[in-house]
Amino acid sequence: MAAHSPAVAGALQAAGIALDETGQALARLQNSQSLWRQEFAAYLAERRGSICVVGNAPALADSGLGPYIDAQRCVVRFNRYQSMPAGASPHTRGSGKMPGWTRWFTRGCCDPGAEPFVSQAVTPSTPGTGSRIDVLVCAPNLAGTTLPGASSAEWLILSGCDMRYQLYEWQGLVPLILAGQKILTLPRAPWRKLVRELRAPPSAGVLVLEWLMELLGEADGITATGFQDVHHPAAATRSCYPALPWLRDGRRHNWPRELALLQRWYAEGLAVLEAS
């Protein structure tokens, strides 16, 4: 059980029972959460105003937002986020006219008639969604696999409702823990809050945004991109991975309520970066 449950591994270690390498790694994951979460909160506070949470919307692949994203001090990405062929540079100049982008700092920015308080419009010279990654959010069912980009990230977050207390295959994460990488699980409180509001399990993107805003105390200071909007609403049949376009999004999330929640957050100060 210790090889499949951080909680069990932590309890056995506390009882003085010898564990193998996997058990020791999971015990560390279990016992270090409080400290690591405090350190992560401080990490975010130092980078407030330069935090970009990048969703996996397919439209990002050709958005040209890469230069702006890579310029941030903290870039958060999800699962198998890569949108370019192996060996291709995310900073290779494309042919033809690249789309521009606008970062809106506005309340009610999803309203086409809304007037932004501040906006920045830039025509980038490079395509793609950038290459920088500081925080990788990993779905629990990927914890047993090798995730590209995981070793490059300073932090790894396991999405879901505090997955330390559920049984999973953890082999993909054990080498990272042994190498000193800090792996966070999401607390139960933001999960429960969103389930009550959405009447469904939250998507990883919305869940992470909720937690980041909770850690920072407000939405201001965070930029979101690659999430659903009024022009490209999420749907059960929508392709949701730019790198793996054949994958389809599930039906377990309440997309209309999530869109309404995102719009409310934008009104409360969450910045949104969109291709134009």
C-alpha positions as CSV (number, residue, x, y, z in Angstrom):
1,M,0.0,0.0,0.0
2,A,2.9,2.4,0.7
3,A,3.8,2.3,-3.0
4,H,0.3,3.5,-3.9
5,S,-0.7,5.9,-1.1
6,P,1.4,8.8,0.2
7,A,-0.9,8.9,3.3
8,V,-0.1,5.2,4.1
9,A,3.6,5.7,3.4
10,G,3.7,8.7,5.7
11,A,1.9,6.8,8.5
12,L,4.2,3.8,8.2
13,Q,7.3,6.0,8.2
14,A,6.0,7.8,11.4
15,A,5.6,4.4,13.0
16,G,9.2,3.6,12.4
17,I,8.6,1.0,9.6
18,A,11.3,0.7,7.0
19,L,10.2,1.6,3.5
20,D,11.7,1.1,0.1
21,E,12.7,4.0,-2.1
22,T,9.2,4.5,-3.5
23,G,7.7,4.5,-0.1
24,Q,10.2,7.0,1.2
25,A,9.5,9.3,-1.7
26,L,5.7,9.1,-1.2
27,A,6.2,9.7,2.6
28,R,8.1,12.9,1.7
29,L,5.2,13.9,-0.6
30,Q,2.8,13.4,2.3
31,N,4.7,15.0,5.1
32,S,6.1,18.0,3.2
33,Q,2.8,19.4,1.9
34,S,2.3,22.1,4.5
35,L,5.8,23.5,4.1
36,W,5.7,23.2,0.3
37,R,2.4,25.0,0.1
38,Q,3.8,27.8,2.2
39,E,6.8,28.1,0.0
40,F,4.7,28.0,-3.1
41,A,2.5,30.9,-1.8
42,A,5.7,32.9,-1.2
43,Y,6.9,32.0,-4.7
44,L,3.7,33.4,-6.2
45,A,3.7,36.5,-4.1
46,E,7.2,37.4,-5.4
47,R,5.9,37.0,-9.0
48,R,2.6,38.7,-8.6
49,G,1.8,40.6,-11.8
50,S,3.9,38.3,-13.9
51,I,2.0,35.0,-13.5
52,C,0.5,33.4,-16.7
53,V,-1.8,30.4,-16.5
54,V,-1.9,28.7,-19.9
55,G,-4.8,26.5,-20.7
56,N,-4.8,23.9,-23.5
57,A,-7.3,25.5,-25.9
58,P,-6.4,24.4,-29.5
59,A,-6.6,27.9,-30.8
60,L,-3.4,28.7,-28.8
61,A,-1.3,26.6,-31.2
62,D,-1.4,29.4,-33.9
63,S,-2.1,32.3,-31.6
64,G,1.4,33.9,-31.6
65,L,1.2,34.4,-27.9
66,G,4.5,32.6,-27.2
67,P,6.8,35.7,-26.7
68,Y,4.5,37.3,-24.2
69,I,4.0,34.0,-22.3
70,D,7.7,33.3,-22.2
71,A,8.5,36.7,-20.8
72,Q,6.5,36.1,-17.6
73,R,8.2,35.1,-14.3
74,C,5.8,32.3,-13.6
75,V,4.2,30.2,-16.4
76,V,1.7,27.5,-15.4
77,R,0.9,24.8,-18.0
78,F,-1.2,21.6,-17.9
79,N,-0.6,17.9,-18.7
80,R,0.8,17.2,-22.2
81,Y,0.8,20.9,-23.2
82,Q,3.3,20.8,-26.1
83,S,1.9,22.1,-29.3
84,M,4.8,21.7,-31.6
85,P,6.5,18.7,-33.3
86,A,9.5,17.2,-31.6
87,G,12.6,19.1,-32.3
88,A,10.8,22.2,-33.6
89,S,11.8,25.5,-32.0
90,P,9.0,27.5,-30.4
91,H,10.8,30.6,-31.5
92,T,11.0,29.9,-35.2
93,R,9.7,32.7,-37.4
94,G,6.6,31.8,-39.3
95,S,5.6,32.8,-42.8
96,G,3.0,35.3,-43.5
97,K,1.3,37.8,-41.1
98,M,1.2,36.6,-37.5
99,P,-1.9,37.4,-35.4
100,G,-1.7,40.1,-32.8
101,W,-2.6,39.8,-29.1
102,T,-4.1,41.9,-26.5
103,R,-3.8,41.6,-22.7
104,W,-6.9,43.1,-21.1
105,F,-6.9,44.4,-17.5
106,T,-10.5,45.0,-17.3
107,R,-13.7,44.3,-15.5
108,G,-16.3,42.8,-17.7
109,C,-13.7,42.1,-20.5
110,C,-15.7,39.3,-22.0
111,D,-18.4,41.8,-22.9
112,P,-17.6,42.8,-26.5
113,G,-18.8,46.4,-25.7
114,A,-16.7,46.7,-22.5
115,E,-14.1,49.4,-22.4
116,P,-10.8,48.1,-20.9
117,F,-9.1,50.2,-18.2
118,V,-5.7,49.3,-19.7
119,S,-4.7,47.2,-22.7
120,Q,-1.5,46.3,-24.5
121,A,-1.6,45.4,-28.2
122,V,1.5,43.8,-29.8
123,T,2.1,42.0,-33.0
124,P,4.6,39.2,-32.1
125,S,7.2,38.0,-34.5
126,T,7.1,34.3,-33.3
127,P,4.3,31.8,-33.4
128,G,3.2,29.1,-31.0
129,T,2.5,29.3,-27.3
130,G,6.0,29.6,-26.0
131,S,8.3,27.1,-24.2
132,R,8.8,28.4,-20.7
133,I,7.3,26.3,-17.9
134,D,7.7,27.0,-14.2
135,V,4.7,25.1,-12.9
136,L,3.2,21.9,-14.5
137,V,-0.2,20.8,-13.4
138,C,-0.5,17.0,-13.9
139,A,-3.8,15.0,-13.9
140,P,-3.7,12.1,-11.4
141,N,-4.0,9.5,-14.2
142,L,-0.7,10.7,-15.6
143,A,1.2,10.3,-12.3
144,G,2.3,6.9,-13.4
145,T,3.8,8.1,-16.7
146,T,6.8,10.2,-17.7
147,L,5.5,13.7,-18.5
148,P,7.5,15.8,-21.0
149,G,8.4,19.1,-19.3
150,A,8.0,17.8,-15.7
151,S,11.7,17.8,-15.0
152,S,12.0,21.4,-16.4
153,A,9.3,22.8,-14.1
154,E,10.2,24.2,-10.7
155,W,6.9,23.0,-9.3
156,L,4.5,20.2,-10.1
157,I,0.9,20.2,-9.0
158,L,-1.3,17.1,-9.0
159,S,-4.8,18.2,-9.8
160,G,-7.9,16.9,-8.2
161,C,-9.1,16.9,-4.6
162,D,-5.9,16.3,-2.5
163,M,-4.9,13.2,-4.3
164,R,-2.6,12.1,-1.4
165,Y,-5.6,10.3,0.0
166,Q,-6.5,8.2,-3.1
167,L,-4.7,5.2,-4.5
168,Y,-2.8,5.7,-7.7
169,E,0.3,4.6,-9.6
170,W,3.0,7.1,-8.7
171,Q,6.0,5.7,-10.5
172,G,6.3,8.7,-12.8
173,L,6.5,11.1,-9.9
174,V,8.9,9.1,-7.7
175,P,12.1,9.9,-9.7
176,L,11.1,13.6,-9.6
177,I,10.7,13.6,-5.8
178,L,14.0,11.7,-5.3
179,A,15.6,14.4,-7.5
180,G,14.3,17.1,-5.1
181,Q,11.3,18.4,-7.1
182,K,8.5,19.7,-4.9
183,I,5.1,18.1,-5.9
184,L,2.0,19.8,-4.5
185,T,-1.5,18.4,-4.2
186,L,-4.5,20.8,-4.2
187,P,-6.2,21.3,-0.9
188,R,-9.8,20.1,-0.4
189,A,-11.2,23.6,0.4
190,P,-11.1,25.1,-3.2
191,W,-12.3,21.8,-4.7
192,R,-15.3,21.7,-2.4
193,K,-16.1,25.4,-3.0
194,L,-16.1,24.9,-6.7
195,V,-18.2,21.7,-6.7
196,R,-20.8,23.6,-4.7
197,E,-20.8,26.5,-7.2
198,L,-20.5,24.5,-10.4
199,R,-22.6,21.5,-9.3
200,A,-19.9,19.4,-11.0
201,P,-16.2,18.6,-10.5
202,P,-14.2,21.6,-11.7
203,S,-11.8,21.3,-14.6
204,A,-8.1,21.4,-13.7
205,G,-7.7,24.9,-15.1
206,V,-10.5,26.5,-13.1
207,L,-9.4,24.6,-10.0
208,V,-5.8,25.9,-10.2
209,L,-7.0,29.4,-10.9
210,E,-9.2,29.3,-7.8
211,W,-6.3,28.1,-5.7
212,L,-3.8,30.6,-7.0
213,M,-6.3,33.5,-6.3
214,E,-6.8,32.1,-2.8
215,L,-3.1,32.0,-2.2
216,L,-2.6,35.5,-3.5
217,G,-5.8,36.8,-1.8
218,E,-7.2,38.2,-5.1
219,A,-7.5,37.7,-8.8
220,D,-5.4,40.8,-9.6
221,G,-1.8,39.8,-10.6
222,I,-2.7,36.7,-12.6
223,T,-3.2,36.4,-16.4
224,A,-5.2,33.5,-17.9
225,T,-5.0,32.4,-21.5
226,G,-6.1,29.3,-23.4
227,F,-9.4,29.0,-21.5
228,Q,-12.9,29.0,-22.9
229,D,-14.5,32.3,-23.7
230,V,-17.7,33.6,-25.2
231,H,-16.3,33.1,-28.7
232,H,-14.9,29.6,-28.2
233,P,-17.0,28.0,-25.5
234,A,-15.9,24.6,-24.3
235,A,-18.1,21.6,-25.3
236,A,-18.1,17.9,-24.7
237,T,-16.9,17.3,-28.3
238,R,-14.3,20.0,-28.4
239,S,-10.7,19.0,-29.0
240,C,-8.8,20.2,-25.9
241,Y,-5.1,19.4,-26.4
242,P,-3.1,21.4,-29.0
243,A,-0.5,18.6,-29.0
244,L,-3.0,15.8,-29.2
245,P,-5.9,17.0,-31.3
246,W,-7.6,13.6,-31.4
247,L,-8.3,13.7,-27.7
248,R,-11.7,15.0,-26.7
249,D,-12.9,16.7,-23.6
250,G,-15.0,14.8,-21.1
251,R,-18.6,15.4,-20.1
252,R,-18.0,15.5,-16.4
253,H,-17.5,19.3,-16.2
254,N,-20.2,22.0,-16.2
255,W,-18.8,24.2,-19.0
256,P,-21.5,26.9,-19.0
257,R,-21.1,27.4,-15.3
258,E,-17.3,27.5,-15.6
259,L,-17.6,30.1,-18.3
260,A,-19.8,32.2,-16.1
261,L,-17.3,31.8,-13.3
262,L,-14.4,32.9,-15.5
263,Q,-16.3,36.0,-16.6
264,R,-16.9,36.9,-13.0
265,W,-13.2,36.5,-12.2
266,Y,-12.3,38.7,-15.1
267,A,-14.7,41.3,-13.7
268,E,-12.9,41.0,-10.4
269,G,-9.4,41.6,-11.8
270,L,-8.2,38.4,-13.4
271,A,-6.4,39.5,-16.7
272,V,-7.1,37.6,-19.9
273,L,-4.7,37.3,-22.8
274,E,-6.3,36.6,-26.1
275,A,-5.2,36.4,-29.7
276,S,-6.6,39.1,-31.9
